[in-house]
Amino acid sequence: MDNRSGCLVGLLKLFLLDKVFDWLQSRFGFGQGCMGCGCGVILLIAFLIIAGSIIFGTNWFSFF
């Protein structure tokens, strides 16, 4: 049985991920903290990993 989600579900996930990422960047991201770094790099890496898992349909927690 194929348990992949549809196109609209993926677009909704990407939209919500974008809104959460924008909110987190405005609170903790680039330009915040010491020397303007903040947690922007960490948030960017997390965003890319989550976006990649949504786009390519990978499940990073499935080992079998």
PDBQT receptor file of N, H, CA, C and O in Angstrom, charges set to zero:
ATOM      1  N   MET A   1       0.829  -1.170   0.000  1.00  0.00    +0.000 N 
ATOM      2  CA  MET A   1       0.000   0.000   0.000  1.00  0.00    +0.000 C 
ATOM      3  C   MET A   1       0.879   1.240   0.000  1.00  0.00    +0.000 C 
ATOM      4  O   MET A   1       1.844   1.318   0.760  1.00  0.00    +0.000 OA
ATOM      5  N   ASP A   2       0.553   2.207  -0.844  1.00  0.00    +0.000 N 
ATOM      6  H   ASP A   2      -0.231   2.143  -1.461  1.00  0.00    +0.000 HD
ATOM      7  CA  ASP A   2       1.321   3.427  -0.968  1.00  0.00    +0.000 C 
ATOM      8  C   ASP A   2       0.727   4.498  -0.054  1.00  0.00    +0.000 C 
ATOM      9  O   ASP A   2      -0.431   4.881  -0.223  1.00  0.00    +0.000 OA
ATOM     10  N   ASN A   3       1.506   4.979   0.905  1.00  0.00    +0.000 N 
ATOM     11  H   ASN A   3       2.446   4.667   1.042  1.00  0.00    +0.000 HD
ATOM     12  CA  ASN A   3       1.009   5.947   1.886  1.00  0.00    +0.000 C 
ATOM     13  C   ASN A   3       1.506   7.361   1.621  1.00  0.00    +0.000 C 
ATOM     14  O   ASN A   3       1.601   8.156   2.556  1.00  0.00    +0.000 OA
ATOM     15  N   ARG A   4       1.825   7.697   0.378  1.00  0.00    +0.000 N 
ATOM     16  H   ARG A   4       1.748   7.051  -0.381  1.00  0.00    +0.000 HD
ATOM     17  CA  ARG A   4       2.308   9.039   0.072  1.00  0.00    +0.000 C 
ATOM     18  C   ARG A   4       1.148  10.023   0.089  1.00  0.00    +0.000 C 
ATOM     19  O   ARG A   4       0.031   9.698  -0.314  1.00  0.00    +0.000 OA
ATOM     20  N   SER A   5       1.431  11.229   0.563  1.00  0.00    +0.000 N 
ATOM     21  H   SER A   5       2.337  11.493   0.891  1.00  0.00    +0.000 HD
ATOM     22  CA  SER A   5       0.390  12.256   0.610  1.00  0.00    +0.000 C 
ATOM     23  C   SER A   5       0.272  12.923  -0.756  1.00  0.00    +0.000 C 
ATOM     24  O   SER A   5       1.173  12.816  -1.587  1.00  0.00    +0.000 OA
ATOM     25  N   GLY A   6      -0.817  13.596  -0.974  1.00  0.00    +0.000 N 
ATOM     26  H   GLY A   6      -1.549  13.683  -0.298  1.00  0.00    +0.000 HD
ATOM     27  CA  GLY A   6      -1.072  14.248  -2.242  1.00  0.00    +0.000 C 
ATOM     28  C   GLY A   6      -0.307  15.546  -2.399  1.00  0.00    +0.000 C 
ATOM     29  O   GLY A   6       0.411  15.976  -1.496  1.00  0.00    +0.000 OA
ATOM     30  N   CYS A   7      -0.469  16.161  -3.554  1.00  0.00    +0.000 N 
ATOM     31  H   CYS A   7      -1.053  15.811  -4.287  1.00  0.00    +0.000 HD
ATOM     32  CA  CYS A   7       0.238  17.389  -3.885  1.00  0.00    +0.000 C 
ATOM     33  C   CYS A   7      -0.210  18.542  -2.989  1.00  0.00    +0.000 C 
ATOM     34  O   CYS A   7       0.624  19.317  -2.520  1.00  0.00    +0.000 OA
ATOM     35  N   LEU A   8      -1.497  18.664  -2.749  1.00  0.00    +0.000 N 
ATOM     36  H   LEU A   8      -2.174  18.035  -3.130  1.00  0.00    +0.000 HD
ATOM     37  CA  LEU A   8      -1.982  19.773  -1.937  1.00  0.00    +0.000 C 
ATOM     38  C   LEU A   8      -1.516  19.678  -0.491  1.00  0.00    +0.000 C 
ATOM     39  O   LEU A   8      -1.257  20.696   0.151  1.00  0.00    +0.000 OA
ATOM     40  N   VAL A   9      -1.412  18.474   0.014  1.00  0.00    +0.000 N 
ATOM     41  H   VAL A   9      -1.623  17.647  -0.507  1.00  0.00    +0.000 HD
ATOM     42  CA  VAL A   9      -0.921  18.294   1.382  1.00  0.00    +0.000 C 
ATOM     43  C   VAL A   9       0.539  18.719   1.463  1.00  0.00    +0.000 C 
ATOM     44  O   VAL A   9       0.945  19.365   2.429  1.00  0.00    +0.000 OA
ATOM     45  N   GLY A  10       1.320  18.365   0.468  1.00  0.00    +0.000 N 
ATOM     46  H   GLY A  10       0.990  17.840  -0.317  1.00  0.00    +0.000 HD
ATOM     47  CA  GLY A  10       2.721  18.769   0.440  1.00  0.00    +0.000 C 
ATOM     48  C   GLY A  10       2.883  20.277   0.325  1.00  0.00    +0.000 C 
ATOM     49  O   GLY A  10       3.749  20.862   0.976  1.00  0.00    +0.000 OA
ATOM     50  N   LEU A  11       2.054  20.908  -0.502  1.00  0.00    +0.000 N 
ATOM     51  H   LEU A  11       1.351  20.433  -1.031  1.00  0.00    +0.000 HD
ATOM     52  CA  LEU A  11       2.112  22.365  -0.625  1.00  0.00    +0.000 C 
ATOM     53  C   LEU A  11       1.694  23.048   0.670  1.00  0.00    +0.000 C 
ATOM     54  O   LEU A  11       2.277  24.064   1.046  1.00  0.00    +0.000 OA
ATOM     55  N   LEU A  12       0.695  22.504   1.355  1.00  0.00    +0.000 N 
ATOM     56  H   LEU A  12       0.221  21.678   1.049  1.00  0.00    +0.000 HD
ATOM     57  CA  LEU A  12       0.271  23.055   2.634  1.00  0.00    +0.000 C 
ATOM     58  C   LEU A  12       1.388  22.927   3.672  1.00  0.00    +0.000 C 
ATOM     59  O   LEU A  12       1.628  23.854   4.445  1.00  0.00    +0.000 OA
ATOM     60  N   LYS A  13       2.063  21.787   3.688  1.00  0.00    +0.000 N 
ATOM     61  H   LYS A  13       1.868  21.034   3.060  1.00  0.00    +0.000 HD
ATOM     62  CA  LYS A  13       3.174  21.597   4.623  1.00  0.00    +0.000 C 
ATOM     63  C   LYS A  13       4.299  22.586   4.344  1.00  0.00    +0.000 C 
ATOM     64  O   LYS A  13       4.875  23.150   5.274  1.00  0.00    +0.000 OA
ATOM     65  N   LEU A  14       4.617  22.800   3.057  1.00  0.00    +0.000 N 
ATOM     66  H   LEU A  14       4.150  22.341   2.301  1.00  0.00    +0.000 HD
ATOM     67  CA  LEU A  14       5.668  23.755   2.709  1.00  0.00    +0.000 C 
ATOM     68  C   LEU A  14       5.262  25.180   3.068  1.00  0.00    +0.000 C 
ATOM     69  O   LEU A  14       6.097  25.962   3.522  1.00  0.00    +0.000 OA
ATOM     70  N   PHE A  15       3.993  25.529   2.870  1.00  0.00    +0.000 N 
ATOM     71  H   PHE A  15       3.315  24.894   2.501  1.00  0.00    +0.000 HD
ATOM     72  CA  PHE A  15       3.503  26.853   3.229  1.00  0.00    +0.000 C 
ATOM     73  C   PHE A  15       3.618  27.092   4.734  1.00  0.00    +0.000 C 
ATOM     74  O   PHE A  15       4.096  28.139   5.170  1.00  0.00    +0.000 OA
ATOM     75  N   LEU A  16       3.175  26.111   5.522  1.00  0.00    +0.000 N 
ATOM     76  H   LEU A  16       2.786  25.260   5.168  1.00  0.00    +0.000 HD
ATOM     77  CA  LEU A  16       3.248  26.236   6.977  1.00  0.00    +0.000 C 
ATOM     78  C   LEU A  16       4.698  26.262   7.462  1.00  0.00    +0.000 C 
ATOM     79  O   LEU A  16       5.030  26.987   8.400  1.00  0.00    +0.000 OA
ATOM     80  N   LEU A  17       5.558  25.467   6.819  1.00  0.00    +0.000 N 
ATOM     81  H   LEU A  17       5.288  24.877   6.058  1.00  0.00    +0.000 HD
ATOM     82  CA  LEU A  17       6.972  25.466   7.166  1.00  0.00    +0.000 C 
ATOM     83  C   LEU A  17       7.577  26.837   6.887  1.00  0.00    +0.000 C 
ATOM     84  O   LEU A  17       8.388  27.326   7.673  1.00  0.00    +0.000 OA
ATOM     85  N   ASP A  18       7.191  27.459   5.781  1.00  0.00    +0.000 N 
ATOM     86  H   ASP A  18       6.532  27.061   5.143  1.00  0.00    +0.000 HD
ATOM     87  CA  ASP A  18       7.692  28.783   5.443  1.00  0.00    +0.000 C 
ATOM     88  C   ASP A  18       7.252  29.816   6.474  1.00  0.00    +0.000 C 
ATOM     89  O   ASP A  18       8.052  30.660   6.880  1.00  0.00    +0.000 OA
ATOM     90  N   LYS A  19       5.994  29.761   6.904  1.00  0.00    +0.000 N 
ATOM     91  H   LYS A  19       5.344  29.076   6.574  1.00  0.00    +0.000 HD
ATOM     92  CA  LYS A  19       5.498  30.715   7.895  1.00  0.00    +0.000 C 
ATOM     93  C   LYS A  19       6.192  30.528   9.246  1.00  0.00    +0.000 C 
ATOM     94  O   LYS A  19       6.537  31.508   9.906  1.00  0.00    +0.000 OA
ATOM     95  N   VAL A  20       6.396  29.281   9.656  1.00  0.00    +0.000 N 
ATOM     96  H   VAL A  20       6.116  28.485   9.120  1.00  0.00    +0.000 HD
ATOM     97  CA  VAL A  20       7.092  29.007  10.920  1.00  0.00    +0.000 C 
ATOM     98  C   VAL A  20       8.546  29.466  10.818  1.00  0.00    +0.000 C 
ATOM     99  O   VAL A  20       9.080  30.049  11.762  1.00  0.00    +0.000 OA
ATOM    100  N   PHE A  21       9.186  29.206   9.681  1.00  0.00    +0.000 N 
ATOM    101  H   PHE A  21       8.752  28.732   8.914  1.00  0.00    +0.000 HD
ATOM    102  CA  PHE A  21      10.576  29.611   9.477  1.00  0.00    +0.000 C 
ATOM    103  C   PHE A  21      10.706  31.132   9.529  1.00  0.00    +0.000 C 
ATOM    104  O   PHE A  21      11.631  31.646  10.158  1.00  0.00    +0.000 OA
ATOM    105  N   ASP A  22       9.796  31.860   8.878  1.00  0.00    +0.000 N 
ATOM    106  H   ASP A  22       9.045  31.443   8.366  1.00  0.00    +0.000 HD
ATOM    107  CA  ASP A  22       9.831  33.320   8.913  1.00  0.00    +0.000 C 
ATOM    108  C   ASP A  22       9.662  33.853  10.333  1.00  0.00    +0.000 C 
ATOM    109  O   ASP A  22      10.355  34.787  10.736  1.00  0.00    +0.000 OA
ATOM    110  N   TRP A  23       8.744  33.260  11.088  1.00  0.00    +0.000 N 
ATOM    111  H   TRP A  23       8.181  32.500  10.761  1.00  0.00    +0.000 HD
ATOM    112  CA  TRP A  23       8.526  33.692  12.463  1.00  0.00    +0.000 C 
ATOM    113  C   TRP A  23       9.766  33.427  13.323  1.00  0.00    +0.000 C 
ATOM    114  O   TRP A  23      10.186  34.285  14.100  1.00  0.00    +0.000 OA
ATOM    115  N   LEU A  24      10.345  32.235  13.175  1.00  0.00    +0.000 N 
ATOM    116  H   LEU A  24      10.004  31.539  12.544  1.00  0.00    +0.000 HD
ATOM    117  CA  LEU A  24      11.530  31.907  13.957  1.00  0.00    +0.000 C 
ATOM    118  C   LEU A  24      12.713  32.790  13.573  1.00  0.00    +0.000 C 
ATOM    119  O   LEU A  24      13.490  33.191  14.439  1.00  0.00    +0.000 OA
ATOM    120  N   GLN A  25      12.861  33.099  12.278  1.00  0.00    +0.000 N 
ATOM    121  H   GLN A  25      12.230  32.774  11.574  1.00  0.00    +0.000 HD
ATOM    122  CA  GLN A  25      13.957  33.966  11.850  1.00  0.00    +0.000 C 
ATOM    123  C   GLN A  25      13.799  35.369  12.416  1.00  0.00    +0.000 C 
ATOM    124  O   GLN A  25      14.787  36.007  12.781  1.00  0.00    +0.000 OA
ATOM    125  N   SER A  26      12.555  35.859  12.491  1.00  0.00    +0.000 N 
ATOM    126  H   SER A  26      11.753  35.341  12.194  1.00  0.00    +0.000 HD
ATOM    127  CA  SER A  26      12.356  37.198  13.034  1.00  0.00    +0.000 C 
ATOM    128  C   SER A  26      12.621  37.246  14.535  1.00  0.00    +0.000 C 
ATOM    129  O   SER A  26      13.005  38.292  15.058  1.00  0.00    +0.000 OA
ATOM    130  N   ARG A  27      12.424  36.134  15.232  1.00  0.00    +0.000 N 
ATOM    131  H   ARG A  27      12.112  35.284  14.807  1.00  0.00    +0.000 HD
ATOM    132  CA  ARG A  27      12.643  36.091  16.680  1.00  0.00    +0.000 C 
ATOM    133  C   ARG A  27      14.079  35.730  17.063  1.00  0.00    +0.000 C 
ATOM    134  O   ARG A  27      14.676  36.362  17.934  1.00  0.00    +0.000 OA
ATOM    135  N   PHE A  28      14.634  34.693  16.394  1.00  0.00    +0.000 N 
ATOM    136  H   PHE A  28      14.150  34.179  15.686  1.00  0.00    +0.000 HD
ATOM    137  CA  PHE A  28      15.917  34.145  16.833  1.00  0.00    +0.000 C 
ATOM    138  C   PHE A  28      16.968  34.088  15.735  1.00  0.00    +0.000 C 
ATOM    139  O   PHE A  28      18.100  33.692  16.013  1.00  0.00    +0.000 OA
ATOM    140  N   GLY A  29      16.651  34.460  14.516  1.00  0.00    +0.000 N 
ATOM    141  H   GLY A  29      15.732  34.781  14.291  1.00  0.00    +0.000 HD
ATOM    142  CA  GLY A  29      17.510  34.204  13.367  1.00  0.00    +0.000 C 
ATOM    143  C   GLY A  29      18.598  35.223  13.138  1.00  0.00    +0.000 C 
ATOM    144  O   GLY A  29      19.108  35.840  14.074  1.00  0.00    +0.000 OA
ATOM    145  N   PHE A  30      18.948  35.390  11.866  1.00  0.00    +0.000 N 
ATOM    146  H   PHE A  30      18.534  34.889  11.106  1.00  0.00    +0.000 HD
ATOM    147  CA  PHE A  30      20.010  36.301  11.456  1.00  0.00    +0.000 C 
ATOM    148  C   PHE A  30      19.688  37.715  11.928  1.00  0.00    +0.000 C 
ATOM    149  O   PHE A  30      18.541  38.156  11.859  1.00  0.00    +0.000 OA
ATOM    150  N   GLY A  31      20.707  38.419  12.409  1.00  0.00    +0.000 N 
ATOM    151  H   GLY A  31      21.639  38.060  12.466  1.00  0.00    +0.000 HD
ATOM    152  CA  GLY A  31      20.522  39.773  12.914  1.00  0.00    +0.000 C 
ATOM    153  C   GLY A  31      20.205  39.840  14.389  1.00  0.00    +0.000 C 
ATOM    154  O   GLY A  31      20.158  40.932  14.956  1.00  0.00    +0.000 OA
ATOM    155  N   GLN A  32      19.990  38.720  15.019  1.00  0.00    +0.000 N 
ATOM    156  H   GLN A  32      20.029  37.833  14.558  1.00  0.00    +0.000 HD
ATOM    157  CA  GLN A  32      19.710  38.658  16.454  1.00  0.00    +0.000 C 
ATOM    158  C   GLN A  32      20.924  38.062  17.149  1.00  0.00    +0.000 C 
ATOM    159  O   GLN A  32      21.693  37.328  16.527  1.00  0.00    +0.000 OA
ATOM    160  N   GLY A  33      21.102  38.356  18.390  1.00  0.00    +0.000 N 
ATOM    161  H   GLY A  33      20.478  38.951  18.895  1.00  0.00    +0.000 HD
ATOM    162  CA  GLY A  33      22.187  37.747  19.160  1.00  0.00    +0.000 C 
ATOM    163  C   GLY A  33      23.517  38.441  18.951  1.00  0.00    +0.000 C 
ATOM    164  O   GLY A  33      23.577  39.540  18.399  1.00  0.00    +0.000 OA
ATOM    165  N   CYS A  34      24.578  37.794  19.393  1.00  0.00    +0.000 N 
ATOM    166  H   CYS A  34      24.529  36.902  19.841  1.00  0.00    +0.000 HD
ATOM    167  CA  CYS A  34      25.902  38.402  19.321  1.00  0.00    +0.000 C 
ATOM    168  C   CYS A  34      26.447  38.377  17.895  1.00  0.00    +0.000 C 
ATOM    169  O   CYS A  34      26.335  37.364  17.204  1.00  0.00    +0.000 OA
ATOM    170  N   MET A  35      27.018  39.453  17.470  1.00  0.00    +0.000 N 
ATOM    171  H   MET A  35      27.109  40.275  18.032  1.00  0.00    +0.000 HD
ATOM    172  CA  MET A  35      27.638  39.640  16.147  1.00  0.00    +0.000 C 
ATOM    173  C   MET A  35      26.673  39.371  14.997  1.00  0.00    +0.000 C 
ATOM    174  O   MET A  35      27.121  39.103  13.882  1.00  0.00    +0.000 OA
ATOM    175  N   GLY A  36      25.379  39.433  15.228  1.00  0.00    +0.000 N 
ATOM    176  H   GLY A  36      25.015  39.651  16.134  1.00  0.00    +0.000 HD
ATOM    177  CA  GLY A  36      24.404  39.302  14.154  1.00  0.00    +0.000 C 
ATOM    178  C   GLY A  36      24.165  37.898  13.663  1.00  0.00    +0.000 C 
ATOM    179  O   GLY A  36      23.450  37.714  12.677  1.00  0.00    +0.000 OA
ATOM    180  N   CYS A  37      24.735  36.899  14.311  1.00  0.00    +0.000 N 
ATOM    181  H   CYS A  37      25.316  37.049  15.111  1.00  0.00    +0.000 HD
ATOM    182  CA  CYS A  37      24.569  35.521  13.828  1.00  0.00    +0.000 C 
ATOM    183  C   CYS A  37      23.291  34.893  14.366  1.00  0.00    +0.000 C 
ATOM    184  O   CYS A  37      22.477  34.378  13.600  1.00  0.00    +0.000 OA
ATOM    185  N   GLY A  38      23.118  34.936  15.668  1.00  0.00    +0.000 N 
ATOM    186  H   GLY A  38      23.780  35.355  16.290  1.00  0.00    +0.000 HD
ATOM    187  CA  GLY A  38      21.953  34.299  16.276  1.00  0.00    +0.000 C 
ATOM    188  C   GLY A  38      21.931  32.815  15.966  1.00  0.00    +0.000 C 
ATOM    189  O   GLY A  38      22.973  32.166  15.874  1.00  0.00    +0.000 OA
ATOM    190  N   CYS A  39      20.731  32.292  15.807  1.00  0.00    +0.000 N 
ATOM    191  H   CYS A  39      19.885  32.819  15.882  1.00  0.00    +0.000 HD
ATOM    192  CA  CYS A  39      20.560  30.881  15.474  1.00  0.00    +0.000 C 
ATOM    193  C   CYS A  39      20.181  30.716  14.008  1.00  0.00    +0.000 C 
ATOM    194  O   CYS A  39      19.618  29.690  13.626  1.00  0.00    +0.000 OA
ATOM    195  N   GLY A  40      20.485  31.711  13.187  1.00  0.00    +0.000 N 
ATOM    196  H   GLY A  40      20.942  32.544  13.498  1.00  0.00    +0.000 HD
ATOM    197  CA  GLY A  40      20.072  31.686  11.785  1.00  0.00    +0.000 C 
ATOM    198  C   GLY A  40      20.597  30.494  11.010  1.00  0.00    +0.000 C 
ATOM    199  O   GLY A  40      19.861  29.900  10.221  1.00  0.00    +0.000 OA
ATOM    200  N   VAL A  41      21.845  30.135  11.217  1.00  0.00    +0.000 N 
ATOM    201  H   VAL A  41      22.442  30.617  11.858  1.00  0.00    +0.000 HD
ATOM    202  CA  VAL A  41      22.436  29.011  10.489  1.00  0.00    +0.000 C 
ATOM    203  C   VAL A  41      21.779  27.699  10.904  1.00  0.00    +0.000 C 
ATOM    204  O   VAL A  41      21.488  26.852  10.059  1.00  0.00    +0.000 OA
ATOM    205  N   ILE A  42      21.548  27.532  12.192  1.00  0.00    +0.000 N 
ATOM    206  H   ILE A  42      21.784  28.220  12.878  1.00  0.00    +0.000 HD
ATOM    207  CA  ILE A  42      20.907  26.309  12.684  1.00  0.00    +0.000 C 
ATOM    208  C   ILE A  42      19.486  26.205  12.142  1.00  0.00    +0.000 C 
ATOM    209  O   ILE A  42      19.055  25.130  11.726  1.00  0.00    +0.000 OA
ATOM    210  N   LEU A  43      18.753  27.329  12.146  1.00  0.00    +0.000 N 
ATOM    211  H   LEU A  43      19.103  28.202  12.485  1.00  0.00    +0.000 HD
ATOM    212  CA  LEU A  43      17.391  27.327  11.611  1.00  0.00    +0.000 C 
ATOM    213  C   LEU A  43      17.389  27.045  10.112  1.00  0.00    +0.000 C 
ATOM    214  O   LEU A  43      16.514  26.334   9.618  1.00  0.00    +0.000 OA
ATOM    215  N   LEU A  44      18.359  27.597   9.386  1.00  0.00    +0.000 N 
ATOM    216  H   LEU A  44      19.069  28.175   9.788  1.00  0.00    +0.000 HD
ATOM    217  CA  LEU A  44      18.441  27.360   7.945  1.00  0.00    +0.000 C 
ATOM    218  C   LEU A  44      18.698  25.896   7.642  1.00  0.00    +0.000 C 
ATOM    219  O   LEU A  44      18.071  25.335   6.743  1.00  0.00    +0.000 OA
ATOM    220  N   ILE A  45      19.598  25.274   8.367  1.00  0.00    +0.000 N 
ATOM    221  H   ILE A  45      20.108  25.730   9.096  1.00  0.00    +0.000 HD
ATOM    222  CA  ILE A  45      19.896  23.849   8.145  1.00  0.00    +0.000 C 
ATOM    223  C   ILE A  45      18.675  22.993   8.475  1.00  0.00    +0.000 C 
ATOM    224  O   ILE A  45      18.351  22.065   7.735  1.00  0.00    +0.000 OA
ATOM    225  N   ALA A  46      17.996  23.300   9.583  1.00  0.00    +0.000 N 
ATOM    226  H   ALA A  46      18.259  24.054  10.184  1.00  0.00    +0.000 HD
ATOM    227  CA  ALA A  46      16.790  22.547   9.943  1.00  0.00    +0.000 C 
ATOM    228  C   ALA A  46      15.704  22.732   8.889  1.00  0.00    +0.000 C 
ATOM    229  O   ALA A  46      15.009  21.779   8.539  1.00  0.00    +0.000 OA
ATOM    230  N   PHE A  47      15.555  23.965   8.379  1.00  0.00    +0.000 N 
ATOM    231  H   PHE A  47      16.119  24.740   8.663  1.00  0.00    +0.000 HD
ATOM    232  CA  PHE A  47      14.570  24.234   7.335  1.00  0.00    +0.000 C 
ATOM    233  C   PHE A  47      14.874  23.421   6.078  1.00  0.00    +0.000 C 
ATOM    234  O   PHE A  47      13.964  22.836   5.490  1.00  0.00    +0.000 OA
ATOM    235  N   LEU A  48      16.127  23.377   5.663  1.00  0.00    +0.000 N 
ATOM    236  H   LEU A  48      16.866  23.853   6.141  1.00  0.00    +0.000 HD
ATOM    237  CA  LEU A  48      16.489  22.620   4.458  1.00  0.00    +0.000 C 
ATOM    238  C   LEU A  48      16.248  21.126   4.625  1.00  0.00    +0.000 C 
ATOM    239  O   LEU A  48      15.801  20.466   3.687  1.00  0.00    +0.000 OA
ATOM    240  N   ILE A  49      16.534  20.586   5.798  1.00  0.00    +0.000 N 
ATOM    241  H   ILE A  49      16.897  21.122   6.560  1.00  0.00    +0.000 HD
ATOM    242  CA  ILE A  49      16.312  19.158   6.037  1.00  0.00    +0.000 C 
ATOM    243  C   ILE A  49      14.821  18.839   6.013  1.00  0.00    +0.000 C 
ATOM    244  O   ILE A  49      14.404  17.865   5.387  1.00  0.00    +0.000 OA
ATOM    245  N   ILE A  50      14.018  19.655   6.692  1.00  0.00    +0.000 N 
ATOM    246  H   ILE A  50      14.357  20.447   7.201  1.00  0.00    +0.000 HD
ATOM    247  CA  ILE A  50      12.576  19.405   6.729  1.00  0.00    +0.000 C 
ATOM    248  C   ILE A  50      11.948  19.614   5.364  1.00  0.00    +0.000 C 
ATOM    249  O   ILE A  50      11.088  18.833   4.955  1.00  0.00    +0.000 OA
ATOM    250  N   ALA A  51      12.367  20.664   4.642  1.00  0.00    +0.000 N 
ATOM    251  H   ALA A  51      13.066  21.298   4.974  1.00  0.00    +0.000 HD
ATOM    252  CA  ALA A  51      11.834  20.905   3.297  1.00  0.00    +0.000 C 
ATOM    253  C   ALA A  51      12.211  19.763   2.357  1.00  0.00    +0.000 C 
ATOM    254  O   ALA A  51      11.396  19.345   1.536  1.00  0.00    +0.000 OA
ATOM    255  N   GLY A  52      13.430  19.258   2.469  1.00  0.00    +0.000 N 
ATOM    256  H   GLY A  52      14.093  19.597   3.137  1.00  0.00    +0.000 HD
ATOM    257  CA  GLY A  52      13.840  18.122   1.650  1.00  0.00    +0.000 C 
ATOM    258  C   GLY A  52      13.027  16.879   1.945  1.00  0.00    +0.000 C 
ATOM    259  O   GLY A  52      12.693  16.125   1.030  1.00  0.00    +0.000 OA
ATOM    260  N   SER A  53      12.706  16.653   3.207  1.00  0.00    +0.000 N 
ATOM    261  H   SER A  53      12.978  17.265   3.950  1.00  0.00    +0.000 HD
ATOM    262  CA  SER A  53      11.902  15.477   3.546  1.00  0.00    +0.000 C 
ATOM    263  C   SER A  53      10.475  15.619   3.035  1.00  0.00    +0.000 C 
ATOM    264  O   SER A  53       9.846  14.622   2.681  1.00  0.00    +0.000 OA
ATOM    265  N   ILE A  54       9.950  16.856   2.991  1.00  0.00    +0.000 N 
ATOM    266  H   ILE A  54      10.461  17.666   3.279  1.00  0.00    +0.000 HD
ATOM    267  CA  ILE A  54       8.604  17.068   2.444  1.00  0.00    +0.000 C 
ATOM    268  C   ILE A  54       8.617  16.899   0.929  1.00  0.00    +0.000 C 
ATOM    269  O   ILE A  54       7.746  16.232   0.370  1.00  0.00    +0.000 OA
ATOM    270  N   ILE A  55       9.594  17.495   0.268  1.00  0.00    +0.000 N 
ATOM    271  H   ILE A  55      10.301  18.037   0.722  1.00  0.00    +0.000 HD
ATOM    272  CA  ILE A  55       9.642  17.461  -1.201  1.00  0.00    +0.000 C 
ATOM    273  C   ILE A  55       9.906  16.049  -1.719  1.00  0.00    +0.000 C 
ATOM    274  O   ILE A  55       9.237  15.593  -2.646  1.00  0.00    +0.000 OA
ATOM    275  N   PHE A  56      10.869  15.364  -1.132  1.00  0.00    +0.000 N 
ATOM    276  H   PHE A  56      11.413  15.735  -0.379  1.00  0.00    +0.000 HD
ATOM    277  CA  PHE A  56      11.248  14.052  -1.632  1.00  0.00    +0.000 C 
ATOM    278  C   PHE A  56      10.524  12.899  -0.951  1.00  0.00    +0.000 C 
ATOM    279  O   PHE A  56      10.694  11.748  -1.354  1.00  0.00    +0.000 OA
ATOM    280  N   GLY A  57       9.723  13.180   0.067  1.00  0.00    +0.000 N 
ATOM    281  H   GLY A  57       9.585  14.114   0.393  1.00  0.00    +0.000 HD
ATOM    282  CA  GLY A  57       8.925  12.151   0.717  1.00  0.00    +0.000 C 
ATOM    283  C   GLY A  57       9.734  11.171   1.548  1.00  0.00    +0.000 C 
ATOM    284  O   GLY A  57       9.347  10.011   1.691  1.00  0.00    +0.000 OA
ATOM    285  N   THR A  58      10.849  11.621   2.094  1.00  0.00    +0.000 N 
ATOM    286  H   THR A  58      11.164  12.563   1.977  1.00  0.00    +0.000 HD
ATOM    287  CA  THR A  58      11.667  10.723   2.902  1.00  0.00    +0.000 C 
ATOM    288  C   THR A  58      11.199  10.738   4.344  1.00  0.00    +0.000 C 
ATOM    289  O   THR A  58      10.690  11.748   4.831  1.00  0.00    +0.000 OA
ATOM    290  N   ASN A  59      11.369   9.627   5.020  1.00  0.00    +0.000 N 
ATOM    291  H   ASN A  59      11.782   8.806   4.625  1.00  0.00    +0.000 HD
ATOM    292  CA  ASN A  59      11.067   9.525   6.440  1.00  0.00    +0.000 C 
ATOM    293  C   ASN A  59      12.372   9.204   7.147  1.00  0.00    +0.000 C 
ATOM    294  O   ASN A  59      12.860   8.076   7.094  1.00  0.00    +0.000 OA
ATOM    295  N   TRP A  60      12.932  10.212   7.812  1.00  0.00    +0.000 N 
ATOM    296  H   TRP A  60      12.535  11.129   7.855  1.00  0.00    +0.000 HD
ATOM    297  CA  TRP A  60      14.245  10.062   8.438  1.00  0.00    +0.000 C 
ATOM    298  C   TRP A  60      14.205   9.177   9.671  1.00  0.00    +0.000 C 
ATOM    299  O   TRP A  60      15.259   8.774  10.165  1.00  0.00    +0.000 OA
ATOM    300  N   PHE A  61      13.016   8.862  10.186  1.00  0.00    +0.000 N 
ATOM    301  H   PHE A  61      12.160   9.190   9.785  1.00  0.00    +0.000 HD
ATOM    302  CA  PHE A  61      12.903   8.071  11.400  1.00  0.00    +0.000 C 
ATOM    303  C   PHE A  61      12.528   6.622  11.147  1.00  0.00    +0.000 C 
ATOM    304  O   PHE A  61      12.360   5.853  12.094  1.00  0.00    +0.000 OA
ATOM    305  N   SER A  62      12.395   6.241   9.898  1.00  0.00    +0.000 N 
ATOM    306  H   SER A  62      12.531   6.865   9.129  1.00  0.00    +0.000 HD
ATOM    307  CA  SER A  62      12.066   4.858   9.561  1.00  0.00    +0.000 C 
ATOM    308  C   SER A  62      13.353   4.095   9.259  1.00  0.00    +0.000 C 
ATOM    309  O   SER A  62      14.053   4.418   8.299  1.00  0.00    +0.000 OA
ATOM    310  N   PHE A  63      13.662   3.107  10.054  1.00  0.00    +0.000 N 
ATOM    311  H   PHE A  63      13.093   2.845  10.833  1.00  0.00    +0.000 HD
ATOM    312  CA  PHE A  63      14.895   2.333   9.889  1.00  0.00    +0.000 C 
ATOM    313  C   PHE A  63      14.663   0.993   9.216  1.00  0.00    +0.000 C 
ATOM    314  O   PHE A  63      15.629   0.303   8.889  1.00  0.00    +0.000 OA
ATOM    315  N   PHE A  64      13.427   0.605   8.999  1.00  0.00    +0.000 N 
ATOM    316  H   PHE A  64      12.642   1.165   9.264  1.00  0.00    +0.000 HD
ATOM    317  CA  PHE A  64      13.158  -0.707   8.417  1.00  0.00    +0.000 C 
ATOM    318  C   PHE A  64      12.481  -0.580   7.084  1.00  0.00    +0.000 C 
ATOM    319  O   PHE A  64      12.178  -1.589   6.447  1.00  0.00    +0.000 OA
TER     320      PHE A  64
